[in-house]
Amino acid sequence: MEIGVDKTERVVFSPAIEENPEITAAMSMAVKVVEGYYESLYRQMSRPHTGQLIPESVIAFASSSNGVDFARSGLVPIKPGVEKGSLDELAVEDPTIVKDGEKYYVFHSAVSPKENNQGVQVGIQVVTGDSLQHLGTEKQTVLTPKEVRNSLGKEVDMVKEPEFFYGKDKLWHMIFEHTGRGISEIAIAESPQITGPYRNHRPLLEVRPGAWDSQHVSPGPLLFTSGGDILMFYNGRGPKSSEDRTPSWSIGYTIIDTKTGAIIDRSKTPLIRPPEEIGPGNQLTSFANSITSKEGPRNHKLYYTIADKRSAVASIFTQL
């Protein structure tokens, strides 16, 4: 097995994000190849208004002919809920696109305040449509922190960053991040329907003490190996080095046995490390979001977020 990075490039948006002083970030790109073009839903952040608990966050649309230069259309298919008490009252974030048949499913994080505004909680919801530019407005709840808290028997405030595959067992498998008590780890669950309900929540990938992913782990995009197992590009955070304790999110990979859920392999060092660009939380960030394979089964474009504000794309080669 061989996995490597040929080159990395900065994603360029037009109009440029920097031209609008109200927009602070364009990141978390979910990209699909549609009729030869790259279409993306991405998280667009704006400066918070007075009294807002967190910055404004919506999911916007852009497209590209080459997968690097993206035209922002001004279309915003997914916005936070307008009703107080809705699952996405504060923000919508981090889209994941799944196409099943002729239908698109856009899963995303839904952010709402905890009771008495003591922080936030995050769940997963979905919208559907015949195209990424024409999504419906009805949102369906897929997973909440309470469900996972009850299954795992531990504190869970956030469930997010879902990835999906359809197994030989004729079930949809959802790999997702769960966060509680300051630690993010990865779990898996199954459902006969892509939209849920997802049951049998259980741990899949945990942090590794002393490793590059010793503090947090979060799922990233999936590929199938020639043997039918799952290659997942995942995100891990740990200290930058033994001498420099700056928290650093990097991108690595793991191989998952689709029959047993066992971890067959896991990268000892990251594939992509973050640049020297401090982002929110005084941390360095390279965070994998989505992958396309337009150029063939061994050549891929891996889209990732840098410093929680801008996007990049890596040319990945695989021999699986």
C-alpha positions as CSV (number, residue, x, y, z in Angstrom):
1,M,0.0,0.0,0.0
2,E,1.3,3.5,-0.9
3,I,-0.3,6.9,0.0
4,G,1.5,10.2,-0.6
5,V,1.1,13.9,-1.4
6,D,2.3,15.3,-4.7
7,K,1.6,18.9,-4.1
8,T,-0.6,21.3,-2.2
9,E,-2.3,24.5,-3.5
10,R,-4.3,27.3,-2.0
11,V,-8.0,27.3,-3.1
12,V,-8.7,30.6,-4.7
13,F,-12.2,32.1,-4.5
14,S,-13.7,34.6,-6.9
15,P,-14.9,37.2,-5.8
16,A,-12.1,37.0,-3.2
17,I,-13.1,36.6,0.4
18,E,-10.8,39.4,1.3
19,E,-12.9,41.8,-0.8
20,N,-15.8,41.6,1.7
21,P,-14.7,42.9,5.1
22,E,-17.7,41.2,6.7
23,I,-16.6,37.6,5.7
24,T,-13.9,36.1,7.9
25,A,-13.6,32.6,6.5
26,A,-14.3,30.2,3.6
27,M,-13.5,26.7,4.7
28,S,-14.8,23.1,5.3
29,M,-15.3,22.5,1.6
30,A,-17.4,19.5,0.6
31,V,-16.7,19.0,-3.1
32,K,-18.3,16.7,-5.7
33,V,-17.6,16.3,-9.4
34,V,-20.8,17.0,-11.3
35,E,-20.8,16.6,-15.1
36,G,-17.1,17.3,-15.3
37,Y,-17.2,20.3,-12.9
38,Y,-16.2,20.6,-9.3
39,E,-19.2,21.8,-7.2
40,S,-18.7,22.7,-3.6
41,L,-20.7,23.5,-0.5
42,Y,-18.5,25.3,2.0
43,R,-18.8,27.0,5.4
44,Q,-18.8,30.8,5.1
45,M,-18.3,32.7,8.3
46,S,-19.0,36.4,9.0
47,R,-18.2,38.8,11.9
48,P,-20.6,38.3,14.8
49,H,-23.3,40.8,15.4
50,T,-23.7,42.5,18.8
51,G,-25.0,39.9,21.3
52,Q,-24.3,36.8,19.1
53,L,-22.9,33.9,21.1
54,I,-20.8,32.7,18.2
55,P,-19.8,34.1,14.7
56,E,-22.4,33.9,12.0
57,S,-22.0,30.7,9.9
58,V,-23.9,29.5,6.7
59,I,-23.2,27.0,4.0
60,A,-22.7,28.5,0.5
61,F,-22.2,27.2,-3.0
62,A,-19.2,27.6,-5.4
63,S,-18.0,25.8,-8.6
64,S,-14.8,25.3,-10.5
65,S,-13.5,23.8,-13.8
66,N,-10.1,22.9,-12.4
67,G,-10.8,22.1,-8.7
68,V,-8.6,24.9,-7.5
69,D,-10.2,28.2,-8.7
70,F,-13.7,28.4,-7.4
71,A,-16.4,31.0,-8.4
72,R,-18.6,32.0,-5.5
73,S,-22.2,32.2,-6.8
74,G,-23.7,34.2,-3.9
75,L,-26.1,31.2,-3.4
76,V,-26.5,30.2,0.3
77,P,-28.5,26.9,0.2
78,I,-28.3,26.2,4.0
79,K,-28.8,28.8,6.7
80,P,-29.4,28.6,10.5
81,G,-32.9,28.0,11.7
82,V,-35.0,31.1,12.4
83,E,-37.0,29.6,15.3
84,K,-35.7,29.8,18.9
85,G,-35.0,26.3,20.1
86,S,-34.2,24.8,16.7
87,L,-31.3,22.4,16.5
88,D,-29.4,24.9,14.3
89,E,-30.5,28.1,16.1
90,L,-26.9,29.5,16.1
91,A,-25.1,28.2,13.1
92,V,-24.8,25.5,10.4
93,E,-21.3,24.2,9.7
94,D,-19.1,21.6,8.0
95,P,-21.1,20.0,5.2
96,T,-20.7,16.4,4.0
97,I,-22.3,15.5,0.6
98,V,-23.6,12.0,-0.2
99,K,-25.2,11.1,-3.6
100,D,-27.5,8.1,-3.5
101,G,-29.1,7.5,-6.9
102,E,-30.2,10.8,-8.3
103,K,-30.6,12.5,-4.9
104,Y,-28.1,14.6,-2.9
105,Y,-28.0,14.4,0.9
106,V,-26.1,17.2,2.6
107,F,-25.3,16.4,6.2
108,H,-24.0,19.2,8.4
109,S,-23.4,20.3,11.9
110,A,-26.2,22.1,13.7
111,V,-25.2,24.4,16.5
112,S,-27.6,25.6,19.3
113,P,-27.1,27.0,22.8
114,K,-27.1,24.9,25.9
115,E,-29.5,25.7,28.7
116,N,-29.0,29.1,30.1
117,N,-26.5,29.8,27.3
118,Q,-23.8,27.9,29.1
119,G,-21.8,27.2,25.9
120,V,-23.1,25.4,22.8
121,Q,-24.1,21.9,21.7
122,V,-23.8,20.4,18.2
123,G,-25.9,17.8,16.4
124,I,-26.1,16.4,12.9
125,Q,-28.9,17.2,10.5
126,V,-29.5,16.7,6.7
127,V,-31.2,18.4,3.8
128,T,-31.9,16.8,0.4
129,G,-32.3,17.9,-3.2
130,D,-31.9,17.0,-6.8
131,S,-28.8,19.2,-7.1
132,L,-26.5,21.1,-4.8
133,Q,-27.9,24.4,-6.0
134,H,-31.5,23.4,-5.4
135,L,-31.7,21.9,-2.0
136,G,-34.9,21.6,0.0
137,T,-35.6,23.8,3.1
138,E,-36.8,20.9,5.3
139,K,-34.1,19.8,7.8
140,Q,-34.1,16.4,9.4
141,T,-32.3,15.6,12.6
142,V,-29.9,12.6,12.2
143,L,-28.1,12.4,15.5
144,T,-28.0,14.4,18.8
145,P,-25.5,14.4,21.6
146,K,-28.1,13.0,24.0
147,E,-28.4,9.8,21.9
148,V,-24.7,9.2,21.8
149,R,-24.3,10.1,25.5
150,N,-26.9,7.4,26.4
151,S,-25.2,4.8,24.2
152,L,-21.6,5.4,25.3
153,G,-22.3,6.2,28.9
154,K,-20.1,9.3,28.9
155,E,-20.4,13.1,28.6
156,V,-21.1,14.2,25.0
157,D,-21.7,17.8,24.0
158,M,-21.1,17.5,20.3
159,V,-21.6,15.0,17.5
160,K,-20.4,16.2,14.1
161,E,-18.2,15.7,11.0
162,P,-20.1,12.6,9.7
163,E,-18.7,10.4,6.9
164,F,-20.8,7.5,5.3
165,F,-20.4,4.3,3.4
166,Y,-22.9,1.6,2.4
167,G,-21.7,-1.9,3.5
168,K,-22.2,-5.4,2.2
169,D,-24.5,-5.9,5.2
170,K,-26.9,-3.6,3.3
171,L,-26.6,-1.0,6.1
172,W,-25.5,2.6,6.0
173,H,-22.5,3.2,8.3
174,M,-21.9,6.6,9.7
175,I,-18.5,7.5,11.2
176,F,-18.6,10.7,13.3
177,E,-16.8,12.8,15.9
178,H,-18.1,13.0,19.4
179,T,-16.8,15.5,21.9
180,G,-17.1,15.7,25.7
181,R,-14.9,16.8,28.6
182,G,-12.5,18.5,26.2
183,I,-11.6,15.4,24.1
184,S,-12.8,14.6,20.6
185,E,-12.8,10.9,19.4
186,I,-14.4,8.9,16.6
187,A,-17.4,6.6,16.8
188,I,-19.4,4.5,14.3
189,A,-23.1,3.6,14.0
190,E,-25.5,1.9,11.4
191,S,-28.9,2.4,9.9
192,P,-31.0,0.8,7.2
193,Q,-31.7,4.3,5.9
194,I,-29.1,6.9,5.0
195,T,-31.0,9.5,7.1
196,G,-31.2,7.3,10.2
197,P,-32.0,6.6,12.8
198,Y,-28.5,5.4,13.6
199,R,-28.1,2.8,16.3
200,N,-25.3,0.8,18.0
201,H,-23.0,3.8,18.6
202,R,-19.6,2.6,19.6
203,P,-16.0,3.8,19.6
204,L,-13.9,3.4,16.5
205,L,-10.7,5.5,16.8
206,E,-9.4,7.0,20.0
207,V,-6.5,9.4,20.8
208,R,-3.0,7.9,21.2
209,P,-0.9,9.1,24.2
210,G,2.5,10.4,23.1
211,A,1.6,10.4,19.4
212,W,0.8,13.2,16.9
213,D,-2.9,12.6,17.5
214,S,-2.7,12.5,21.3
215,Q,-5.3,15.2,22.1
216,H,-8.2,14.9,19.6
217,V,-9.2,12.8,16.6
218,S,-11.9,13.6,14.1
219,P,-13.1,11.8,10.9
220,G,-12.3,12.8,7.3
221,P,-13.1,11.6,3.8
222,L,-13.3,8.0,2.8
223,L,-12.0,5.8,0.0
224,F,-12.4,2.1,-0.6
225,T,-9.2,-0.1,-1.0
226,S,-9.0,-2.8,-3.6
227,G,-9.8,-5.4,-0.9
228,G,-13.0,-3.6,0.1
229,D,-11.7,-2.0,3.3
230,I,-12.1,1.7,4.1
231,L,-9.2,4.2,3.9
232,M,-10.1,7.2,6.0
233,F,-8.1,10.4,6.0
234,Y,-8.6,11.6,9.5
235,N,-7.7,14.6,11.6
236,G,-5.6,14.5,14.8
237,R,-4.3,17.1,17.2
238,G,-1.3,16.9,19.4
239,P,1.7,19.1,20.4
240,K,3.7,20.5,17.4
241,S,6.8,18.8,18.8
242,S,8.4,17.8,22.1
243,E,10.0,21.2,22.3
244,D,7.1,23.2,21.0
245,R,3.7,22.4,22.7
246,T,1.6,24.5,20.3
247,P,-1.6,22.5,19.6
248,S,-1.4,21.3,16.0
249,W,-4.1,19.6,13.9
250,S,-2.6,17.4,11.2
251,I,-4.0,14.9,8.6
252,G,-3.2,11.2,8.7
253,Y,-4.9,8.0,7.6
254,T,-6.3,4.8,8.9
255,I,-7.5,1.5,7.3
256,I,-10.7,0.1,8.7
257,D,-11.9,-3.5,8.1
258,T,-15.5,-3.1,6.9
259,K,-16.5,-6.5,8.2
260,T,-15.3,-6.3,11.8
261,G,-14.6,-2.6,12.3
262,A,-11.0,-3.4,13.3
263,I,-8.2,-0.9,12.6
264,I,-5.9,-2.6,10.2
265,D,-3.4,0.3,9.9
266,R,-2.9,3.8,11.2
267,S,-0.3,6.4,10.1
268,K,2.5,6.8,12.6
269,T,3.2,10.3,11.2
270,P,0.9,12.8,9.5
271,L,0.5,13.1,5.7
272,I,-0.1,16.8,5.9
273,R,1.1,19.1,8.7
274,P,-0.3,22.6,9.2
275,P,1.6,25.7,8.1
276,E,2.9,28.2,10.6
277,E,-0.4,30.2,10.7
278,I,-2.0,30.5,14.1
279,G,-5.8,30.2,14.1
280,P,-8.5,30.4,16.7
281,G,-7.7,28.8,20.0
282,N,-4.0,29.6,19.4
283,Q,-3.6,26.4,17.4
284,L,-2.2,25.3,14.1
285,T,-4.7,23.6,11.8
286,S,-4.8,21.4,8.7
287,F,-8.2,19.7,8.7
288,A,-9.4,17.3,6.0
289,N,-12.9,17.9,4.7
290,S,-13.6,16.0,1.4
291,I,-12.0,14.1,-1.5
292,T,-12.6,13.7,-5.3
293,S,-11.2,11.2,-7.8
294,K,-11.9,12.9,-11.1
295,E,-8.4,12.1,-12.4
296,G,-8.6,8.4,-11.8
297,P,-8.8,5.8,-9.0
298,R,-5.2,6.5,-7.9
299,N,-5.2,10.3,-8.1
300,H,-7.3,12.4,-5.8
301,K,-7.9,15.9,-4.7
302,L,-8.1,16.2,-0.9
303,Y,-9.7,19.5,0.3
304,Y,-8.8,20.7,3.7
305,T,-9.1,23.7,6.0
306,I,-6.1,25.8,7.2
307,A,-6.1,28.0,10.3
308,D,-9.9,27.7,10.6
309,K,-10.4,30.3,7.9
310,R,-9.2,29.3,4.4
311,S,-9.1,26.3,2.2
312,A,-6.4,24.3,0.4
313,V,-6.3,21.2,-1.9
314,A,-3.7,18.5,-1.9
315,S,-3.0,16.2,-4.9
316,I,-3.0,12.7,-3.3
317,F,-1.8,9.5,-4.9
318,T,-2.7,6.0,-3.7
319,Q,-1.8,2.4,-4.5
320,L,-4.3,0.4,-2.5
